[in-house]
């Protein structure tokens, strides 16, 4: 692993306060991580999408991905017991985001809430944000 490109924060010593994860979301993320021993955490980010500009992304981080060279700097921190990776250039877009896991009958989805959102597209899948 190329450690000069990763800033690692020790649990409880330097917990970034910019992301809040509900108890339901923590349970579901832990469940997903524990499905495979190769899963080590999650990577949060944004992706260009839709008519409003961006959408949030969350994907599992596997052990094999940790050894690959990473061209962009990431911060790595613990939120409760979850290891989270975020690209340093996406931090302004994720600062203040709250993640919840919602069950509605047979539908289950992670919901992202951010007070800095400026616009949503009509279908609610993408958004624009004020990163200042």
C-alpha positions in Angstrom: 0.0 0.0 0.0 1.3 3.4 -0.9 1.1 5.0 2.6 2.3 8.4 1.6 -1.0 9.0 -0.3 -3.3 8.0 2.6 -3.9 9.9 5.8 -5.1 7.4 8.5 -6.9 8.6 11.5 -6.9 6.4 14.6 -10.3 5.5 16.1 -11.6 7.7 18.9 -8.5 9.9 18.6 -9.3 11.7 15.4 -12.9 11.0 14.3 -14.0 13.3 11.5 -17.4 14.8 12.5 -18.4 15.5 8.9 -20.5 12.4 8.4 -23.3 11.1 10.6 -24.6 7.6 10.2 -27.9 6.5 11.8 -28.0 3.4 13.9 -30.1 1.6 11.2 -27.5 2.5 8.6 -24.6 1.3 10.8 -26.4 -2.1 11.3 -26.9 -2.5 7.6 -23.4 -1.4 6.6 -21.9 -3.8 9.3 -24.1 -6.6 7.9 -22.9 -6.0 4.4 -19.2 -5.8 5.4 -19.5 -9.0 7.4 -21.0 -11.0 4.4 -17.4 -11.5 3.1 -14.2 -11.6 5.1 -12.5 -9.7 2.2 -14.7 -6.6 2.9 -12.8 -4.1 5.1 -15.0 -1.0 5.0 -16.9 1.4 2.8 -15.9 4.2 0.3 -18.2 7.2 0.3 -18.1 9.5 -2.7 -20.0 11.4 -5.3 -20.5 10.8 -9.0 -21.6 12.9 -11.9 -25.1 11.9 -12.6 -28.5 13.0 -13.7 -29.7 16.5 -14.7 -28.8 18.2 -11.4 -25.2 17.2 -11.4 -24.2 14.6 -8.8 -25.3 11.6 -6.7 -23.9 10.0 -3.6 -22.0 6.7 -3.9 -21.2 4.0 -1.3 -19.3 0.8 -2.1 -17.6 -1.9 -0.2 -13.8 -1.7 0.1 -12.1 -5.1 -0.3 -8.7 -6.1 1.0 -7.4 -6.4 -2.6 -8.2 -2.7 -3.2 -6.1 -1.7 -0.2 -2.9 -2.9 -1.9 -3.5 -1.1 -5.2 -1.8 2.2 -5.9 -4.3 5.1 -5.4 -3.8 8.1 -7.6 -5.8 10.4 -5.3 -5.3 11.1 -1.7 -7.9 9.6 0.7 -8.7 10.1 4.3 -9.4 6.9 6.2 -11.2 7.0 9.5 -13.5 5.0 11.8 -17.0 6.0 12.4 -18.0 3.9 15.4 -16.8 0.4 14.2 -16.9 1.2 10.4 -13.8 1.9 8.4 -14.6 4.7 5.9 -12.6 5.9 2.9 -13.2 9.3 1.3 -11.3 11.1 -1.5 -9.8 14.3 -0.1 -11.3 16.2 -3.1 -14.8 15.0 -2.3 -14.7 16.0 1.4 -16.4 19.4 0.8 -19.4 17.6 -0.9 -19.7 15.0 1.9 -19.2 17.4 4.9 -22.4 17.4 6.9 -24.0 14.5 5.2 -26.3 12.2 7.2 -26.8 8.6 6.1 -29.8 6.6 7.0 -31.2 3.2 6.0 -34.9 3.1 5.3 -37.2 0.1 5.0 -40.6 0.6 3.5 -42.4 -2.6 3.0 -40.2 -4.7 0.7 -38.1 -1.6 -0.4 -34.8 -0.9 1.4 -32.5 2.0 0.6 -29.7 4.1 2.0 -30.8 7.7 2.1 -28.3 10.6 2.1 -29.3 14.0 3.7 -27.3 17.1 3.3 -28.4 20.7 4.4 -26.1 22.2 1.7 -28.0 20.7 -1.2 -29.2 23.5 -3.6 -31.2 21.6 -6.3 -32.7 18.2 -6.9 -33.6 16.7 -10.3 -37.3 15.8 -10.8 -36.7 12.1 -10.0 -34.7 12.9 -6.8 -31.7 10.9 -8.0 -29.2 13.7 -8.5 -28.4 17.1 -6.9 -26.3 20.1 -6.9 -24.5 21.3 -3.8 -22.9 24.4 -2.4 -19.4 23.2 -1.3 -18.5 26.5 0.4 
